């Protein structure tokens, strides 16, 4: 029986995905659970497995294409492998031929000299230099037609693969502005030697998606902001004592902030909710996102039910998620959920940070550096205090100012009197 392969929806906020790889070739048999293709959302690349044994039929989408969720990208047969291939007119002598889809025919992949089978090819450039470049067949043909040297084109596809839009962008760009390198660097032009050359490149699919999502969040989510200072002298002393007494988990200030946010969510379930197209969704667990800087951009893995965990457990879970985020090994499910994210920039010497709410959530807490300031004591005498600036960005569709401020004050109180954070 012929069945469809669709771009999956891998989270509440996902609207489109990028086809990164076909893991099975047309006509090839596969087993249930075997990976068929890889789709990249705005947060992670996800391997999509087969739901049953079968044979891959035709593929309708090219690697690197950005596709809306629910798009049909191919077909597969759920019968026996031999029967499927033998009975299917799409595979004659191992070559893909036109396959009817309703009243339309699927695109035919025609082999050309120098083009490998599949959706992409590695081919000599249009200049005939003989070096081999990862390039899609369409991009290669366009380069030949328009006389574009592929060595001067920066690829925006996976692993730097050159796509058709890269060739068109290179054709439109003045030759003096092109830098024959995949990176922006010092270059030369005909009129100005050894000067910094302008470098225009296509954003990666992940960069483009992040930009679109954050622009959408800033435009469509009615943000409001609350800024406070938390007195953390006692917290820093407690942290030093705990780290001196044990070496299993080195506690950071961020672990205490995450614990304080988790406990505040447990105490105020009315703030643990998010806005969706279907209505206001109340969440059951005190899940908290944690912003992590990686080479690919900012990732937000989510720690689960941390309002009920010990500091040691939070530290262990955080270390694991940070390590896998920086290695690019996070699954899509690990970056879904939670009403709030903690974004700590304290290590970068900043007093306050006003952040954009992560799409799909309702709050983000920007955490600044610890500052030593003089404050008057009960007798009016100046005393040095250690204070940490925090800014809560909140979604006004879900929270009002009073409720958000009560939540933020709970976080501040927990950090100012940190002994309560030792009890999960």
C-alpha positions in Angstrom: 0.0 0.0 0.0 1.4 3.4 -1.0 1.7 5.8 1.9 2.8 9.4 2.4 5.9 10.8 4.1 5.2 14.2 5.7 7.3 16.9 7.3 6.5 16.3 11.0 5.5 19.0 13.5 8.0 18.6 16.3 6.6 21.1 18.8 3.9 23.6 19.5 5.7 26.5 17.8 7.2 24.6 14.8 5.7 25.7 11.5 8.3 24.6 9.0 11.5 22.5 8.8 14.5 22.0 6.6 15.2 18.7 5.0 18.8 18.0 5.9 19.3 14.4 4.6 17.7 11.4 3.0 19.0 8.4 4.9 17.4 5.9 2.6 17.5 5.8 -1.2 14.4 5.4 -3.5 13.8 1.6 -4.0 15.7 0.7 -0.8 14.0 -1.4 1.9 13.9 -0.3 5.5 12.8 -1.7 8.9 10.5 -0.2 11.5 12.3 2.4 13.6 15.1 2.9 11.0 15.9 6.5 10.2 14.4 7.7 6.9 15.3 11.3 6.8 16.5 14.2 9.0 14.5 17.4 9.5 16.0 20.5 11.2 13.6 22.8 13.1 14.6 26.1 14.6 16.0 24.3 17.6 17.6 21.0 16.5 18.0 18.4 13.8 15.7 15.4 14.3 16.1 12.0 12.7 12.7 10.7 11.6 12.2 6.9 11.9 10.0 4.5 9.9 6.7 3.5 11.6 6.8 0.1 9.9 8.8 -2.1 7.5 8.6 -1.0 3.9 10.3 0.3 0.8 11.0 4.0 0.0 9.2 5.1 -3.2 9.8 8.5 -4.8 11.2 11.5 -3.0 9.6 14.8 -3.8 11.8 17.2 -1.8 15.4 18.3 -2.3 17.9 18.2 0.5 18.2 21.8 1.9 14.6 22.7 1.1 12.5 24.6 3.7 9.1 23.1 3.9 5.9 23.8 5.9 4.9 21.1 8.5 2.6 18.6 6.8 4.1 18.9 3.4 4.3 15.6 1.5 8.0 14.9 0.8 7.8 11.4 -0.6 6.0 8.0 -0.6 6.7 4.6 0.7 5.2 1.1 0.3 4.3 -0.9 3.3 4.3 -4.3 1.6 7.1 -6.8 0.9 10.3 -5.2 -0.4 10.5 -7.3 -3.6 6.8 -6.9 -4.4 6.9 -3.1 -3.9 9.9 -2.6 -6.2 8.8 -5.0 -8.9 5.2 -3.7 -9.0 6.0 0.0 -8.9 6.4 1.8 -12.3 8.6 4.3 -10.6 11.6 2.0 -10.6 12.5 0.4 -13.9 16.0 -1.0 -14.0 16.8 1.0 -10.8 16.1 4.4 -12.4 13.4 6.7 -11.1 10.8 7.5 -13.8 7.6 9.7 -13.7 5.2 8.6 -11.0 1.6 9.8 -11.1 0.3 11.8 -8.2 -3.3 12.4 -8.8 -3.3 14.3 -12.1 0.3 15.5 -11.9 3.6 13.8 -12.3 6.4 13.9 -9.9 9.7 15.4 -11.0 12.0 13.1 -12.9 15.6 12.8 -11.8 17.6 12.7 -15.1 21.3 11.6 -14.9 23.7 14.1 -16.5 27.4 13.8 -17.1 29.4 14.5 -14.0 26.3 14.4 -11.7 26.0 11.7 -9.1 22.7 9.9 -8.4 20.4 11.5 -5.8 19.5 15.0 -5.1 22.9 16.6 -5.0 26.2 16.3 -6.9 29.8 17.0 -6.5 31.0 18.5 -9.8 33.8 20.6 -11.3 33.0 24.3 -11.2 31.9 26.3 -14.3 35.4 27.7 -14.6 36.7 24.2 -15.4 39.4 24.3 -12.7 38.8 20.6 -12.0 38.4 20.9 -8.2 35.3 19.3 -6.9 32.6 21.3 -5.0 29.4 20.1 -3.2 26.6 21.5 -5.4 23.0 20.6 -6.3 22.3 19.7 -9.9 20.1 22.8 -10.5 22.8 25.1 -9.0 25.4 23.5 -11.3 23.3 24.0 -14.4 22.5 27.6 -13.4 26.2 28.3 -12.9 27.0 26.9 -16.4 24.2 28.9 -18.0 25.1 32.2 -16.3 28.9 31.8 -16.3 29.2 31.9 -12.5 32.4 30.4 -11.1 31.4 28.1 -8.3 34.7 28.7 -6.5 33.5 32.2 -5.8 30.1 31.1 -4.4 29.4 30.5 -0.7 27.0 27.6 -0.2 24.1 27.9 2.3 23.1 24.3 2.3 24.2 21.5 4.6 28.0 21.1 4.8 28.4 24.2 2.6 26.5 22.7 -0.3 25.8 25.3 -3.0 22.2 25.8 -3.9 20.4 27.5 -6.8 19.7 30.7 -4.8 23.4 31.0 -3.9 24.3 31.0 -7.6 21.6 33.6 -8.3 22.9 35.8 -5.5 26.4 35.5 -6.7 25.4 36.5 -10.2 23.6 39.6 -8.9 26.6 40.7 -6.8 29.3 42.8 -8.4 32.4 40.7 -9.0 34.6 43.2 -7.0 32.6 42.5 -3.9 33.0 38.7 -4.1 35.4 37.1 -1.8 36.5 33.6 -3.0 36.3 32.1 0.4 33.5 30.5 2.5 34.2 33.0 5.3 34.3 36.8 5.4 38.0 37.7 5.4 40.4 40.3 4.1 40.4 40.4 0.3 41.5 42.5 -2.7 39.6 44.2 -5.5 40.7 45.6 -8.8 40.7 49.2 -7.4 41.8 48.7 -3.8 44.4 46.2 -2.7 44.8 44.7 0.8 41.6 46.4 2.1 38.8 44.8 4.0 36.3 43.5 1.4 32.6 43.6 2.0 31.2 40.1 2.4 27.6 39.1 1.9 26.6 35.6 2.7 23.3 33.7 3.0 22.4 32.9 6.6 22.3 29.2 7.4 18.8 27.6 7.7 19.1 27.6 11.5 20.2 31.3 11.5 17.3 32.3 9.2 14.7 30.4 11.3 16.0 31.8 14.6 15.8 35.3 13.1 12.2 34.7 11.8 11.1 33.3 15.1 12.5 36.0 17.3 11.2 38.7 14.9 7.8 37.1 15.1 8.1 36.9 18.9 9.0 40.5 19.3 6.2 41.7 16.9 3.4 39.4 18.1 4.1 38.9 21.9 3.2 42.0 23.9 6.3 42.2 26.2 6.4 44.1 29.4 9.5 44.2 31.7 10.2 44.2 35.4 13.7 44.9 36.8 14.9 44.2 40.3 18.1 43.7 42.3 18.6 40.6 44.4 20.9 40.8 47.5 23.1 37.8 47.1 25.8 38.2 49.8 24.4 35.2 51.8 24.0 33.2 48.6 27.6 33.6 47.6 28.8 32.6 51.1 26.5 29.5 51.1 27.8 28.6 47.6 31.4 28.8 48.7 30.7 26.7 51.7 28.9 24.0 49.8 31.6 23.8 47.1 34.3 23.5 49.8 32.5 20.6 51.5 31.8 18.5 48.3 33.3 18.1 44.9 30.7 16.0 43.1 28.8 19.0 41.7 30.4 22.4 41.5 27.5 24.8 42.2 27.2 28.0 40.2 25.0 31.0 40.8 22.9 29.9 37.9 22.0 26.7 39.6 20.6 28.7 42.5 18.7 31.0 40.1 17.2 27.9 38.3 16.2 26.4 41.7 14.6 29.7 42.8 12.6 30.0 39.6 11.5 26.3 39.8 10.3 26.7 43.4 8.5 30.0 42.5 6.6 28.1 39.8 5.6 25.4 42.3 4.3 28.0 44.7 2.5 30.0 42.0 1.0 27.6 39.4 -1.1 30.4 38.0 2.0 31.8 36.2 3.0 28.5 34.8 1.1 28.9 31.6 1.6 29.9 27.9 -0.5 31.4 25.1 -1.4 29.1 22.2 -3.6 29.5 19.1 -6.2 27.2 20.8 -6.2 29.1 24.2 -4.1 29.5 27.4 -2.3 26.3 28.2 -1.6 25.7 31.9 1.5 23.5 32.5 1.7 20.8 35.1 5.4 20.6 35.9 8.0 23.3 36.9 10.0 23.0 33.7 12.5 25.8 33.1 14.5 26.5 30.0 18.2 27.4 30.2 19.8 29.5 27.5 23.1 28.0 26.3 25.5 29.7 23.9 26.8 27.3 21.2 28.7 27.7 17.9 25.4 27.3 16.0 23.6 30.0 18.1 21.6 30.2 21.3 20.0 26.9 22.3 17.4 26.5 25.1 17.3 23.0 26.6 14.6 22.5 29.2 15.2 21.2 32.7 12.3 19.1 34.0 10.4 19.6 37.3 13.3 21.4 38.9 11.1 22.9 41.5 11.1 19.5 43.1 14.8 18.7 42.7 17.9 19.3 44.9 20.6 21.7 43.9 22.9 18.7 43.2 20.4 17.2 40.8 19.9 20.5 39.1 23.7 20.9 38.7 24.0 17.4 37.2 21.1 17.9 34.8 22.4 21.3 33.7 25.9 20.0 33.1 24.6 17.2 30.9 22.3 19.5 28.8 25.0 22.1 28.3 27.5 19.5 27.2 25.1 18.0 24.6 23.9 21.4 23.5 27.4 22.5 22.7 28.1 19.2 20.9 24.9 19.5 18.8 23.5 16.3 20.3 20.2 17.7 21.8 16.9 16.1 20.7 14.0 18.2 19.7 11.9 17.0 22.7 14.6 18.3 25.0 14.0 21.9 23.9 10.2 21.8 24.2 8.0 22.9 27.0 8.3 25.2 30.0 6.8 28.6 30.5 10.0 30.4 31.3 13.7 30.5 30.4 16.7 31.7 32.5 19.2 33.6 30.4 22.3 34.3 32.5 24.9 36.8 31.1 26.5 37.5 34.5 29.9 36.2 33.3 30.0 38.9 30.7 30.1 41.9 33.0 26.6 43.3 32.4 24.3 45.0 34.9 21.0 44.3 33.3 19.8 42.2 30.3 16.4 42.6 28.8 15.7 39.5 26.7 13.2 38.5 24.1 10.7 35.8 25.2 11.5 32.4 23.7 8.7 31.5 21.2 6.2 29.1 22.8 6.9 30.4 26.4 5.5 33.3 28.4 8.6 34.6 30.3 12.3 35.0 30.2 14.5 36.0 33.1 17.6 38.0 32.1 20.3 37.7 34.8 23.2 40.2 35.1 26.5 40.3 37.0 27.0 40.6 40.7 28.0 44.1 41.8 29.3 45.4 45.0 27.4 48.6 46.0 27.1 50.7 49.2 23.6 50.6 50.8 22.5 52.2 54.1 22.0 49.8 57.0 19.3 50.2 59.7 21.3 53.1 61.3 21.9 54.8 58.0 25.5 53.8 57.8 26.9 52.7 54.4 27.4 48.9 54.1 28.7 47.0 51.1 26.1 44.7 49.5 26.4 42.3 46.7 23.5 42.7 44.3 22.6 40.9 41.1 20.4 42.7 38.6 17.5 40.8 37.0 14.9 41.7 34.3 11.8 39.6 33.8 10.2 39.9 30.3 6.6 38.7 30.4 3.8 38.0 27.9 1.0 40.4 28.8 -1.6 38.1 27.1 -1.0 35.6 29.9 0.3 37.6 32.9 -0.6 41.0 34.4 2.0 43.2 36.0 1.0 42.5 39.6 1.1 38.7 39.2 4.4 38.8 37.4 5.9 41.0 40.1 4.7 38.6 42.8 6.5 35.8 41.0 9.7 37.9 40.6 9.7 38.9 44.3 9.5 35.2 45.2 12.6 34.5 43.1 14.4 37.5 44.7 13.4 36.4 48.3 14.7 32.8 47.6 18.0 34.2 46.4 18.3 36.6 49.3 17.5 33.9 51.9 19.1 30.9 50.1 18.8 28.2 52.8 15.3 27.5 51.6 16.8 26.4 48.2 18.5 23.5 50.0 15.1 21.8 50.6 13.6 20.4 47.4 
